[in-house]
């Protein structure tokens, strides 16, 4: 949070409270230094707490949960210190107890802030791990889609090559048995999973060599 935004929200109310407390202290006839120590301590503690609150609210790296929790803890600690100094000025509690109650929230907040910091680091780690996992899944999906597209294109090329071979063979052969096998394969070339495999491409290359009718018939009969 920038100072322009923090000034009316955080610092002006605190300065007003300081002025009010100082006025109360000024009306007390006692000039004993021991009676002034709690107020001076409160000024320092409240300044540090409000400064931490400003820094937490202005930190963009902190998650919303951590900000909310830390702000509540700081507000609670400031309230305890403020109540303690009021009780001290009203002579409801002695100075030693007042000092303890004023300083304790600052110590407590330091401990809790460390716990929140560790929690925030864990949240960030989990968030980063989740982002990485999503990226990996997306990359796998893209790769799988690309591989599927390649397989589909290869399958289309293989079937087209087979159709061309069957058309040419049907035109160029007079062997009735080869014609029967060619007609049979023409009926299944678009549906059989065999024509989506690399082995069908190898078979086609073998058929395109100079072979006898007997070998061609034997190879064609193996095509299912």
ABEGO torsion letter per residue (X at the ends): XBAAAAAAAAAAAAAAAAAAAAAAAAABABABAAAAAAAAAAAAAAAAAAAAAAAAAABAABBAAAAAAAAAAAAAAAAAAAAAAAAAAAGABBAAAAAAAAAAAAAAAAAAAAAAAAAAAAAAAAAAAAAAAAAAAAAAAAAAAAAAAAAAAAAAAAAAAAAAAAAAAAAABABAAAAAAAAAAAAAAAABAAAABAAAAAAAAAAABBBBAAAAAAAAAABX
